[in-house]
Amino acid sequence: MRQRWPHGLLVVCSCWKTVAAEATSQVVFDYLWPIHISKVPLSTPGVEAMEPPEFGQALAELALSGFEDYVNKTLPLELKLDADFAEEFHGADHSRVNLAFRRWQRRVYAYANRDIYPESQLSADVLEGGWQSEFLAGGWARSMPLKEVNYSWPQLRQSSEFRKLQSHISELAKLYLKRSGSSFGNKFRIFTWAEVFRKGDALRPSAHTDGGLFMGRYWPQLKKNSLKFNFEDPRGINPPFGKTHTHSIEEGAMSMFPIWASHFITPNMKSRTAVCYAFIVYPEDGNTMDFEDDGTGKFKIERVPLK
């Protein structure tokens, strides 16, 4: 684990009574509420990685193909048939295409997991619907799925590379949760969605509280220094806080972090398109975890400083 917030809250617990006591007392540093970020080279070229670079290339091609198909065929249909969505889309920022793509993929995931997200459960009323797929990965869709739209992506879901990616995420989830001091068994539901950043594309700040265990991002295609993966200070915007931390990323790298950690992607400044697979790991029965049980929110580092 790497300490990512050197300016985190620091409590120095000490007990000073006499000069003699000062020489023998023990000082303990408690770093409260740090953000636990773990990064692994999943398919990074030139280093010892879990998979060869070709693994990432295959996943990047699948994401790009699906993205182009969505932008050219599905998105125009959604904008034509869904007035609420069209109004929201046309008033949105440079994140809107990827957010719309994620919205469609969220419904693809729901249809593939009907054992926990049955169609009868879907409701445009958030209070009536309760826990359902429309909560996943942020935001509440104001409109229902369209009968005219195909909510399936068999080319991705049936690919051996994607199944292997899901397997890696599941295994790394056990390690990440163990290091975070929490455990939710050995089986999970993993919602993985693709994001494509063409030149100038970015992703606005977001954080999630949808019953997930943690979140991650894998970059199968990324030109060096094309964009930045930034985290916002969870302590708020008022001085001396309000910092922004740039988390280093490379092609083929996978990073895992708390689901509540607000982050954003700066505009892609290169001509080469960047591809990211974002994912949220949920308990086996779906997005049901209470935020009070979130181990990443209770994470604390305690150490005795060197004398």
ABEGO torsion letter per residue (X at the ends): XBBABAABBBBBBBBBABAAAAAABBBBBBBBGBBBBBBBBAABBGBBBABBAAAAAAAAAAAAAAAAAAAAAAAAAAAAABAAAAAAAAABBAAAAAAAAAAAAAAAAAAABAAABBAAABBABAAAAEBBAAABGEEBBABBBBAABBBBBAAAAABAAAAAAAAAAAAAAAAAAAAAGBBAEABBBBBBBBBBBBBGBBBBBBBBBAGBABBBBBBABBBBGABBBBBBBAAEABOABGBBBBBBBBBGBBBBBBAABBBBBBBBABABBBBBBBBBBBBAAEBABBAAABAAAABBBBBBBBX
